[in-house]
Amino acid sequence: MVQEQSDGVYRLNLHGLEVSPFIGSVSVDSLSLQPDYERWQQLQQQGAKTAGTLLDLRAHAIQLQGVNLLGTLFGSNVDVEQLRLQDPKLLMTLMRKDTTEERKPLHETVKGFMQQLHIGKIAVDNANLRYRESPQTEGFLFSLKKFNLTVDDIKLDSQAYYAPDRAYYAKQMVLEASKAMYFLPGGKYRFMVDTLLVDANKQELLAKQLVLDPLFPLSEVGTAKGKPTSSHKFKAKLLRVEGIDVNAHALHNSYIAQRVLLEEPRLEVFEVQQKTLEKSKKPLPHDLAQRVKEAFLLDTVAIRSGYIRYAEKVPEAQTPGHITFASLNATFSNLTNMPEQTSIQNPTVLEASTRVMGKAQLHVTFRLPLLHKNGYHTLRGSFGETNPEMLNAILVPTSFVRVESGYISSGEFSAELTNDSANGKMTVIYSNLDVEMLTKGAGGKQGLGKEVISEVADWVAIKDSNPMNGEAPRVGNITVTRNPHSSMFSYWKDCLASGFLSSMGLKSKARK
């Protein structure tokens, strides 16, 4: 029957079938539903209507209870009290990409006994799921090593689909999974989650031990044409999402939630700036938000106990520079790409506090109207007392400036940024500053002296204190022309470096 109804695409094999029509019980020792990929290709070439994805299902111990078998035989809708699948293994194969802008709901596409189907409870135990992009693909784009799924009171009809107290046609749905793996588009990164819990009724998602790993060695970054020019590594202890609008996702594929918590995230970024390599434009947050086709709205996103390490190698330097942000606590509010929810007056706001290089306390606020076409956003912040030598790890290899000694009491800054440039002000209160200018490519060893005379006419003598005796505090300028081939992290780093060097009396920072 299955082979005939599927026009030869599927074949169903049942072993150990037992049917008790009077008590409405059906049990199967094992089941296999196998697709014929060659038959699908034949139908596709003939112009027949074909499914975009084929399923290969193997399962043990399938049980159906409370089935209205006799009524079903006489044309009644299929009604099942309980369906249980033990140890199912599901392989999904993408046969044809869906280019349709608007997909029809499931109840409008199913045929035969699936129409008006009702199941009181579904229990899937110890299941395995794999998804691949074609029958010839050896690896899998997505996989769940193990998952359990329970679904209560599912009805395949329009009333259940639109009911506000249901989601995905069901009254309740709980997914517990372990060892989830997903390969990002482009094949350069792998994302993994150790455990995952989704509870539709509680509107919650909980994921533990999240990891994003590059699939290429760090030594390849920026080495040749076609090789990546940056590398990102990420891990987090826990991700919790609360107040999920499950119905909005089920009906409109929107991502709306009240609260998101990310605990102990660690992000490591390494970039190589190369003049000779093929370059691509790097996105700002606005570009990332505008690329997402699905609407999203996250009221608050909290980051707790985070850590960021940013490293960059410029062409003239022998070694990369780096800067770290430890003890990072941050909160996004109104994180959205929905036009009715965001504007310059009501942007996404990021407030963060961290310790630069584990020492200087930094507070920063970003205001990001993510739908602005020119990438407009503002940056404002302040930092506390520290020894500026800690910045040599980033200043020497990228700006060719070395701080020998000094003391910073405090600082504050503000800037307006776009896709092309940034302008702003920075005031740094410091004393006894001793700075050395360095020759590019000298590995930070060869000094040019504190008073610079060179072809760069706008360098001036470095001031060793701010304010100088009897003077008001000097205000430095943030003036940056954005390199579109560098990341947003590099852009923001350049803004802070520009203001810091200008505050020391340098009208320009070292050119790359």
N, C-alpha and C positions, 0 to 999 in steps of 0.2 A: 504493500500500500504506500509506504513512504517513498519507495523508489519511483512508483508511478506518479504520485502527486508532485514530486520534485523534478519530474522529467529526466530521471536518471542521474541527478546530481548527488543524491544521498542514498545510502543503503543502511538499513537498520537491522542489527543482529541482537536477538534476545536469547538468554540462556537461563534455564530454570524458572520459566514463567508459571506462576500459579494465580488463578483467578477464582474468586468467590463472589459471584454476582449478587447473591441474596444479602450478604453482609457488606457488600461494596468494597472488597479488598482486592488489591492487585500487588503482587510482589515479583521481583526479578532478581536472580542471583547475580547477573552481570548484563551490561548493555554496552553496545558500541554503535555510534552513529558516525559513519565515515563518509566524507565527501569524495567525489570523483573530479579532480581538478581538470583532467583532460576533457571530460564531458562539459564542464562549465565553459571551457575555452571554445568548444564546438558551438554551444548555444550562443555565446557572445559573438562569434564570427557570423552566425546566422541572423543576428539582429534580435534575438529573443530577449525578453526581460530577464535579467539575472541579478542575483544578490551581490552586493558589494563586498561582503565578508562571508567566508565559509567557516563552519564549525566542525570540529572533530571532537567528539565526546566519548569518553570511556568511563564507566562507573560500575561500582559494586553495590549490591544490596539496596535496590530501589524499592520503596514501599509507598503505595497509595492507599489511604483509608478513607472510608465514608464517600466512596465514589457512586454516583447515581448512574450505574452502568445501564440498567434497563431503560431509564428515561433517556439517556444519551442515545441509545440505539433507535429510539423513536423520535429523535429530533430535538430533544431538550438541550439547553445549554449545559456544557460540562461544569459540574460542581464537585469539588473535592474538599474533604475536611482537612486532610493532611498529606503532604508530599515530603518524603525524606530521601535524600541521596547520600550514599556513603562512599567516600574516597573517589569522587569524580575528578577526572583529568580533562581539562578543556583546552584545546588549541584553536585559536582564532587566527585566520589568515586573511589579510587584506588582498582582495582580488582586483578591486577597482576603486580609485579614490572618488569620494562623493563630492562633486562640484556644485551640488544643489545649494542655493542660498538658504532655503527654508525646508527643513525636514518635517515630514508628516509624523504625528504622534503614532505610537505603536498600535493603538486600537483601530486606527484607520488603515493600517497596512496588513494586519494579520488576516489569515483566511481559515476556512474550515472550522475544526473544533476549537481553535484558539479564540474565535470571536465570542465575546461575552463570557470568557473563561473566568471562573471564580475558584480560588483556593484559600481555605481558611488559614493554613499555616504551611510554610515551606521551611525545611531545615536542611541545609547543605553542610556536611561535616567533612573535615580533613580534605578540602578540595585543593586543586592545583590549577593555575591559569597561566597560559603563555600566549603572547600575541606577536605575530611576525608580519612583515610588509609584503611578502610574496611567497609562493610555494617553494621557490628556489633559495630563499634565504635560510642560511644555517643558524644564525643567531636570532635572538628575540628582542624586539623593540621594548617590550614590557613583560614582566612576569611577577606572579605572586607564588612563592614557594608553597605556602599553606594559608588557607583561609576557611573560616566558618561564617555562614550567612543564615540569618533567620528573618523571615518575612511574614507578617501577620495580615490576613484579610486583604488579599490582592484581587482586584477586579479589573478586567480589561474592557472598560467602557468609558464613554465620554464623561459621565457623571463622576466617576472615580478620578479621572484624569484632572478635572478642574476643581475637585473638592478641596476647600481650604484646610481641612483637617487630615489630608492625605498628601503623600509625595510618592511619585513614581507608581501611582495607582494603589499604593498600600497604606494601611493604617500605621504600620510600624516596620522598621527595617534596621537591623544591626549587622555590621560587618566587622569581624575581627580577623586581621591578617598579619602575617610575619614574612620577613625577607622579601620586601617589594623592591623591584629594580626597574629602572627606566633609562633608556639611552636617549639623550637629547638630540634633536635634529642636528645633522652635520656629523654625528658620530664621534665627536671629540670629548664628550663628557658623559659620565654615568652618575645617576642619582639613585641612592639607596635609602630605604627606611627599614629599621629592624622590626618594629611592631607598629601596627596601625589599628585604630578603633574608630568607627564611624557609627554614631547613634542618631538616626533621623528624628526620633521622637524627642530626645533631649536636645537636639540641634547642636551636637557637639562632634568635634573631630580631635583625636589625640594621636600624635605620632612621636615615636621615641627613636633616638639615635639616627639622625638624618645626616647623610654624607653626600657631598658632590665632589667627584674626583675627575681630574683630567686623564684621558687615555693616551697621552703622549708624554714622553719624558721632559723634564724641565730644561734639559740641555738642548732641546730642539727649538726652544722659543727664540724667535728672531734670528735664526741662523741662515735661512734661505727662502727664496720665493716659494710660496705655497705652504710654508710652515707657519704655525700660529705666532703672533707677535705679543700675545699675552697669555697668562695662565691664571686660573682661579681655582682655589680649593676652599671648600666650605664644610663645616660640620656643626651640629647643634645637638644638645642633649634632649630637648623636648620642644614640640610645637603643639599648642592647644588653641583651638578655634571654638568660640562659644557664640550662641545666638545666631546660628546659621539660618538663613532664610531658605530652607530646603525646597519649599514650593517654588520660589523664584528660579532656582536652578532647574528643577524638574520641568517647568513650563517654558522658561525663556533662556536657559543656560547661562543665567547671571550668577555672579559670585558676590553675595551680600552677607555680611556677618557683623556682629556688634563688637566682639573683642577677639584679638589675636595675641597670644603670648609666645615669645621665642626665648628659651632659656639657654644660656651659655653658648651662644653662637660664636664661631671662630671663622674668620674670613682671611685668606691669604691671597694677595694679588701681586703678580709679577709682570712687569711690562718692559719691552725692549723697544726703544725709539730708534728706528733705522731709516736713514735717508734713501738707501738704495733698494729697500724691499718694496714689494707691491703693498699699497696701503688701502685700507678701507676706513670709512668714516665710523667713528665710535659714537654710540648713542648717549644722550643725556637722559635723565629720568623721564622727561617729557616724551622722548621718542619711544621708550619702552612702554609707557602707558598707552600711547596712541596706536601702537602696533597690536595691542590686545583687542581682538574683535569683540569678545564677550564683555558685557558691562560688569564692572566690579565696584563695590563700595564696602570699605572696611572702616568702621567708626573709629576704632583705636587699635593700634598695633604697638605692643610693648616689647622692648628688647631688654633683657636683664643679664648682667654679668657677661657682656660680650667682649670680643677682642678682634682687632683688625691689624693686619700687617701689610703695608703697601711698599713694594720695592720697584725701583725703576732704574734702567740702565740707558744712558744717553750715548750717542755715537762717540763723543770725545772722551768718555770716561773708560777706565780700565775695569772698574768694578761697579756693581749696582749700588745705589743708595737705598735706604729704607727708613720708614718711620712707622711707629706702632701706636695704637690707641687701645689701652687696657682699661679694665673696669668700666666698660662701656654700658651705660644705661640710657635708653632712648625711647621716645614715644612718638609715633605717627598719629595724627588725627585727620579725619576726613580724607583717607587715601582712596581716591576714586578716579575713574575716567568717564563718569556720567556727566554730560553737559549741564543738566539741571542741578547738579550738586557741587560744582566747582567753578570758580572764577578768580580773577585777581583779588577781589575783595574777600572771597571765601576759598582760599587755596588749601592744598594739602600742607600741613605744618609738621615739621620734624624738630623736636627739641631733644638735645642730647648732652650728656656730660660724660667726660672720659679723662683719662690721664695719659698725656702725650709722653711716649717713651717710658711709661710707667711712673712718671714724676709730676709734670706740670698739669694742674687741673685746668681743663678746658670745658667751657660751656658754649654751645652753638645752637642757633635756631635757623632753620631753612624754611622759607615760604615758597611753595612750589605750585603755581597754577598749571597743572600737568597738561592741560589742553591748549596752552599758549603756543602758537605756531612758531614763534621765534625763540622758544626755550627760556623765556624770561623767568628769573627767580631771584630771590634775595638771600643774602648770607649775613648773619650778625652774630657776634659772640664776644667772649672775654676769656682771659686766661690768667692764672695766678703766678706766684713767685716761683722761680726756678733758676738753675744755672744753665745758660744758653749753650754750653758745650754739648749738651745732650742732643742738640740738633745737627751736630756735625755729620752724623750717620746719613742724613739726607742732604745737607747743604754742600758738603765736600764733593760727592760724586755727581750731583746734578746741577748745582749752581756755582761750584768752584770757589766757595767761600769757606774758610775755617775759622771758627770762634776759638781763640786761645784761652780767654778768661772773661769774666764779667758776671753780673748779677741782674736778673730781671725781677722787678717788683710786681708788675702787673701789665696788662695790655687789653685793648679792646679794638674791635674792627667791625666794619660793615661794608657790604658791596652789593651792587646790582650786576647780574650776569645774564647774558643771552647766548645764543648759539655761536656768536662770533667773538665777543669780547666781554671783559669785566672791568668795572671801575668802582673804586671805593676808597675808604680811608682806614688807616690803622695807626694807633698810638701805643707805643711801647715805652714804659717807664723802666729805665735800666741805668746801671752805673758801672764804671771801671771796665768798659768793654774793650777787648783787644781782639781785632779781627785781621786775618791774613787773606789776601787775594791769591789765588792759585792759578798756575798755568794749566790749561786744559790738556788732559792726557798725561799729566805728570804723576798721576796716582796720588795726588794730594801731598806731594813732597816739596815741590818747588814754589816758594813764595814770591810774590811781586811787591810786597810791602804794604803798609797801611795807607799810604797816600799813592793813589794810582795815577800814572801818566801813560796813556796809550792811545791807540787810534779811536777808542771809544770816548768821544769828547765830553759826554755828559756824566762821567764818573766824577765825584768830588771827594774831598777828604772825609774819612769815616769819623763820625762823632763818637767819643768814648762814653758819653753820658746823655741822658735825656730825662729831665731838662738840664741844659747847661746852666751854670751859675748865673742867677739873675735873669733867666729867660723863661718864657712860658714853654710848656711841653711841646715838642715838635710833633707834627702830625705827618705821617707817611702816606704816600699814595699807593693804592692798589691799581695797577694798570697792566692788564694782561690781554694779549691777542690770543684767542684760543687756537690751539693746534687741533683741528677736527679729527686727526688720526690718533689722538691720545684719549684715554678714558676720562670719565667724569671725575675719578679720583685724582688723576694727574692735573686736571683743570683746577679743582679746588685747592690742591697742594700748591699750584703755581700762584694762586691768589694770595695765599698766606705767606708764601716766600717773597712775593713782590712787596707786600706791605711791610714785612719784617725787615727786608734789606733797605727799603726806602726810609724806614724809621731810623736806621743807622746812619742815614745821610747819603745813601746811594740812590741816585735818581733812577737807575735801571738795575735790574738784576742780571747776573751773568747770562749771556745768550747761549742757547743750546746749539 
